[in-house]
Amino acid sequence: MFDLPFTLSSLKTAYSGGASPADIVEEVYRRIETIGDPGIFIYLLDKQEVLEQAAELGAFNATKPLWGIPFVIKDNIDAGGKPTTAACPAYEYQAGEDAFVVRNLRQAGALLIGKTNLDQFATGLVGVRSPYQPPKNSVDPAIVPGGSSSGSAVAVGHGIVSFSLGTDTAGSGRVPAALNNIVGLKPTLGALSASGVVPACRTLDTISIFALTVEDAYTAYQAAAGYDEADAYSRKIAAPDLSPVPPSLRIGIPDAGSIEFCGDAVQEQSFRDTVALLRAEGAEIVEVDFTPFYDVAHMLYEGAWVAERHTVIEELMNENLEAVHPVTRKIVGAALDLSATDAFRGFYRLKELARKTEPVLSELDLLCVPTMPTFYSVADLEADPVGPNSRNGTYTNFVNLLDMCGLAVPVKPRSDGRPGNVTLLASAGRDGFLAAVGSRLEQMAPHTLGATGWALPAPADLQPAPDTSEIAIAVCGAHMSGMALNGELTGRGGRFLKSAETSDAYSLFALAGGPPKRPGLVRGPAGSGAAIELEVWALPATEVGGFLAGIPAPLGLGTVDLSDSTSVTGFICEAAGVERAENISHLGSWRKFIASVTAQQPVAAAE
């Protein structure tokens, strides 16, 4: 057991081979003792209590996705009968019951080990703002562990547990991941219930998940997710199984004038190398001006949202100010100089800035950014407790304010040996899409897991299929990935299933009219046409009506036969609609047709 990787696939293999949860629990506590970092945990469950949890699991149950999997939670999340401190001893209370998410994870078979250290009241991105001894970075103790979810990230980085819960308002589920060479999944706001969580900014908070691989993080996310009527901010967000990555992606990155590395040339090269990998995989890389995003980020610690942090600890600050960490006290205390008028001005300003980002995001599938611009040491924070923390949030502070989901993904180490990591960002509800891209990216950029030296496991064999709430739809034109109308699918929660071809009974036409150019797929007798490239997407059944309403004549949905002798619902064209149309069946692909048209267009002369 000493060398057993605590990835989900490794543990499931061990259990299938006869290992018991008790064996794993014993190994967890052996690792805690061996590592010897008292700063990781604020509250560690007695081993005997965890062994009793393990015994209650009974015989191995492969239908429970987290059966026998050890995890920890940040100590601003409740575990029934245990203290919650939010890293402030004077704030401590006994939780009456598990937080909603913790309860879901236990029901999925996971074993809670303890509660971890954090930047007090989840205020910070460095991990050293705690009255308890801060944990040491798992990769390099000279570097800050990252906050606010420091202990949760360090526990996973050391391989003590398979996954952990943090929280994320400004980047606390992403920056610690980058610093400890692990995955940080920051879900869409409301996807994970906040019931039983001490908030930082309730309107912007989410529980986050740390794991050694993207697949493990997403599996834990699926088990934890669910609508909670008791949480006014809970939302019904789908958590489908992982699908393949669409063949064509448009990925935005900060342009040369707005990208920031704080002078760290090694970090810059690491990011450039990762972007080159994405481009080599066929992604179109689009450089965008990040100034509007930075303007949004600056608002997080100005005005309304500082006042929101004050709502959480107002009573404590009034009654026992010295109990609050000095840096936290300074940051949150700024709320006392704000008025309700200031708050509304902040709301208006955010809306104005968000509107400026909308055109940028609407043209892209996702953003890829450095998780942080550079690394800071513990000594750096001792010299300046605020500046490095602020710079750590360069690429994270705007995300929740813009209602985006995010995924911090480890990539190959930097040239100096420090961890490489980038963050993928997308619009709300696209958590599964980000996980699919992130899982592919981590395989493209091999690295060991956390500080363990364990090799990255092979990815799961995906069997993409629509679930019971979805309908599979085949598209052969501008709705395909990377093309002009693909947003009509992704914006409705569509997810890519597979690339395919029609049987040889179909002809493809470029219909008359436009712009834009539109394809027409027409069926004839067997062997009368050609195999035409298409993509199959899963669309929520509730969205199909609205999608159909936007399809102009002579197009509609019907049954399309595929080259593998299966059939799927897809776009077809009335035969009468191809009068005056150009038959492009010999190309076999709408992409090739569009590329040929583009190549024939004259290049404008330089002025």
Secondary structure in CASP SS format (residue, H / E / C, confidence):
PFRMAT SS
TARGET T0000
AUTHOR 0000-0000-0000
METHOD secondary structure of the structure
MODEL  1
M C 1.00
F C 1.00
D C 1.00
L C 1.00
P C 1.00
F C 1.00
T C 1.00
L H 1.00
S H 1.00
S H 1.00
L H 1.00
K H 1.00
T H 1.00
A H 1.00
Y H 1.00
S H 1.00
G C 1.00
G C 1.00
A C 1.00
S C 1.00
P H 1.00
A H 1.00
D H 1.00
I H 1.00
V H 1.00
E H 1.00
E H 1.00
V H 1.00
Y H 1.00
R H 1.00
R H 1.00
I H 1.00
E H 1.00
T H 1.00
I H 1.00
G C 1.00
D C 1.00
P C 1.00
G C 1.00
I C 1.00
F E 1.00
I E 1.00
Y E 1.00
L E 1.00
L C 1.00
D C 1.00
K H 1.00
Q H 1.00
E H 1.00
V H 1.00
L H 1.00
E H 1.00
Q H 1.00
A H 1.00
A H 1.00
E H 1.00
L C 1.00
G C 1.00
A C 1.00
F C 1.00
N C 1.00
A C 1.00
T C 1.00
K C 1.00
P C 1.00
L C 1.00
W C 1.00
G C 1.00
I C 1.00
P E 1.00
F E 1.00
V E 1.00
I E 1.00
K E 1.00
D C 1.00
N C 1.00
I E 1.00
D C 1.00
A C 1.00
G C 1.00
G C 1.00
K C 1.00
P E 1.00
T E 1.00
T C 1.00
A C 1.00
A C 1.00
C C 1.00
P H 1.00
A H 1.00
Y H 1.00
E C 1.00
Y E 1.00
Q E 1.00
A C 1.00
G C 1.00
E C 1.00
D C 1.00
A C 1.00
F H 1.00
V H 1.00
V H 1.00
R H 1.00
N H 1.00
L H 1.00
R H 1.00
Q H 1.00
A C 1.00
G C 1.00
A C 1.00
L E 1.00
L E 1.00
I E 1.00
G E 1.00
K E 1.00
T E 1.00
N C 1.00
L C 1.00
D C 1.00
Q H 1.00
F H 1.00
A H 1.00
T C 1.00
G C 1.00
L C 1.00
V C 1.00
G C 1.00
V C 1.00
R C 1.00
S C 1.00
P C 1.00
Y C 1.00
Q C 1.00
P C 1.00
P C 1.00
K C 1.00
N C 1.00
S C 1.00
V C 1.00
D C 1.00
P C 1.00
A C 1.00
I E 1.00
V C 1.00
P C 1.00
G C 1.00
G C 1.00
S C 1.00
S C 1.00
S H 1.00
G H 1.00
S H 1.00
A H 1.00
V H 1.00
A H 1.00
V H 1.00
G H 1.00
H C 1.00
G C 1.00
I C 1.00
V C 1.00
S C 1.00
F E 1.00
S E 1.00
L E 1.00
G E 1.00
T E 1.00
D E 1.00
T C 1.00
A C 1.00
G C 1.00
S C 1.00
G C 1.00
R C 1.00
V H 1.00
P H 1.00
A H 1.00
A H 1.00
L H 1.00
N C 1.00
N C 1.00
I C 1.00
V E 1.00
G E 1.00
L E 1.00
K E 1.00
P C 1.00
T C 1.00
L C 1.00
G C 1.00
A C 1.00
L C 1.00
S C 1.00
A C 1.00
S C 1.00
G C 1.00
V E 1.00
V C 1.00
P C 1.00
A C 1.00
C C 1.00
R C 1.00
T C 1.00
L C 1.00
D C 1.00
T E 1.00
I E 1.00
S E 1.00
I E 1.00
F E 1.00
A E 1.00
L C 1.00
T C 1.00
V H 1.00
E H 1.00
D H 1.00
A H 1.00
Y H 1.00
T H 1.00
A H 1.00
Y H 1.00
Q H 1.00
A H 1.00
A H 1.00
A C 1.00
G C 1.00
Y C 1.00
D C 1.00
E C 1.00
A C 1.00
D C 1.00
A C 1.00
Y C 1.00
S C 1.00
R C 1.00
K C 1.00
I C 1.00
A C 1.00
A C 1.00
P C 1.00
D C 1.00
L C 1.00
S C 1.00
P C 1.00
V C 1.00
P C 1.00
P C 1.00
S C 1.00
L C 1.00
R E 1.00
I E 1.00
G E 1.00
I E 1.00
P E 1.00
D C 1.00
A C 1.00
G C 1.00
S C 1.00
I C 1.00
E C 1.00
F C 1.00
C C 1.00
G C 1.00
D C 1.00
A H 1.00
V H 1.00
Q H 1.00
E H 1.00
Q H 1.00
S H 1.00
F H 1.00
R H 1.00
D H 1.00
T H 1.00
V H 1.00
A H 1.00
L H 1.00
L H 1.00
R H 1.00
A H 1.00
E C 1.00
G C 1.00
A C 1.00
E E 1.00
I E 1.00
V E 1.00
E E 1.00
V E 1.00
D C 1.00
F C 1.00
T H 1.00
P H 1.00
F H 1.00
Y H 1.00
D H 1.00
V H 1.00
A H 1.00
H H 1.00
M H 1.00
L H 1.00
Y H 1.00
E C 1.00
G C 1.00
A H 1.00
W H 1.00
V H 1.00
A H 1.00
E H 1.00
R H 1.00
H H 1.00
T H 1.00
V H 1.00
I H 1.00
E H 1.00
E H 1.00
L H 1.00
M H 1.00
N H 1.00
E H 1.00
N C 1.00
L H 1.00
E H 1.00
A H 1.00
V C 1.00
H C 1.00
P H 1.00
V H 1.00
T H 1.00
R H 1.00
K H 1.00
I H 1.00
V H 1.00
G H 1.00
A H 1.00
A H 1.00
L H 1.00
D H 1.00
L C 1.00
S C 1.00
A H 1.00
T H 1.00
D H 1.00
A H 1.00
F H 1.00
R H 1.00
G H 1.00
F H 1.00
Y H 1.00
R H 1.00
L H 1.00
K H 1.00
E H 1.00
L H 1.00
A H 1.00
R H 1.00
K H 1.00
T H 1.00
E H 1.00
P H 1.00
V H 1.00
L H 1.00
S H 1.00
E C 1.00
L C 1.00
D C 1.00
L E 1.00
L E 1.00
C E 1.00
V E 1.00
P E 1.00
T C 1.00
M C 1.00
P C 1.00
T C 1.00
F C 1.00
Y C 1.00
S E 1.00
V H 1.00
A H 1.00
D H 1.00
L H 1.00
E H 1.00
A H 1.00
D C 1.00
P C 1.00
V C 1.00
G H 1.00
P H 1.00
N H 1.00
S H 1.00
R H 1.00
N H 1.00
G C 1.00
T C 1.00
Y C 1.00
T C 1.00
N C 1.00
F C 1.00
V C 1.00
N C 1.00
L C 1.00
L C 1.00
D C 1.00
M E 1.00
C E 1.00
G E 1.00
L E 1.00
A E 1.00
V E 1.00
P E 1.00
V E 1.00
K C 1.00
P C 1.00
R C 1.00
S C 1.00
D C 1.00
G C 1.00
R C 1.00
P C 1.00
G E 1.00
N E 1.00
V E 1.00
T E 1.00
L E 1.00
L E 1.00
A E 1.00
S E 1.00
A C 1.00
G C 1.00
R C 1.00
D H 1.00
G H 1.00
F H 1.00
L H 1.00
A H 1.00
A H 1.00
V H 1.00
G H 1.00
S H 1.00
R H 1.00
L H 1.00
E H 1.00
Q H 1.00
M H 1.00
A C 1.00
P C 1.00
H C 1.00
T C 1.00
L E 1.00
G C 1.00
A C 1.00
T C 1.00
G C 1.00
W E 1.00
A C 1.00
L C 1.00
P C 1.00
A C 1.00
P C 1.00
A C 1.00
D C 1.00
L C 1.00
Q C 1.00
P C 1.00
A C 1.00
P C 1.00
D C 1.00
T C 1.00
S C 1.00
E E 1.00
I E 1.00
A E 1.00
I E 1.00
A E 1.00
V E 1.00
C C 1.00
G C 1.00
A C 1.00
H C 1.00
M C 1.00
S C 1.00
G C 1.00
M C 1.00
A C 1.00
L C 1.00
N C 1.00
G H 1.00
E H 1.00
L H 1.00
T H 1.00
G C 1.00
R C 1.00
G C 1.00
G C 1.00
R E 1.00
F E 1.00
L E 1.00
K E 1.00
S E 1.00
A E 1.00
E E 1.00
T E 1.00
S C 1.00
D C 1.00
A C 1.00
Y E 1.00
S E 1.00
L E 1.00
F E 1.00
A E 1.00
L C 1.00
A C 1.00
G C 1.00
G C 1.00
P C 1.00
P C 1.00
K C 1.00
R C 1.00
P E 1.00
G E 1.00
L E 1.00
V E 1.00
R E 1.00
G C 1.00
P C 1.00
A C 1.00
G C 1.00
S C 1.00
G C 1.00
A E 1.00
A C 1.00
I C 1.00
E E 1.00
L E 1.00
E E 1.00
V E 1.00
W E 1.00
A E 1.00
L E 1.00
P E 1.00
A H 1.00
T H 1.00
E H 1.00
V H 1.00
G H 1.00
G H 1.00
F H 1.00
L H 1.00
A H 1.00
G C 1.00
I C 1.00
P C 1.00
A C 1.00
P C 1.00
L E 1.00
G E 1.00
L E 1.00
G E 1.00
T E 1.00
V E 1.00
D E 1.00
L E 1.00
S C 1.00
D C 1.00
S C 1.00
T C 1.00
S E 1.00
V E 1.00
T E 1.00
G E 1.00
F E 1.00
I E 1.00
C E 1.00
E C 1.00
A H 1.00
A H 1.00
G H 1.00
V H 1.00
E C 1.00
R C 1.00
A C 1.00
E E 1.00
N E 1.00
I C 1.00
S H 1.00
H H 1.00
L H 1.00
G C 1.00
S C 1.00
W H 1.00
R H 1.00
K H 1.00
F H 1.00
I H 1.00
A H 1.00
S H 1.00
V H 1.00
T H 1.00
A H 1.00
Q H 1.00
Q C 1.00
P C 1.00
V C 1.00
A C 1.00
A C 1.00
A C 1.00
E C 1.00
END
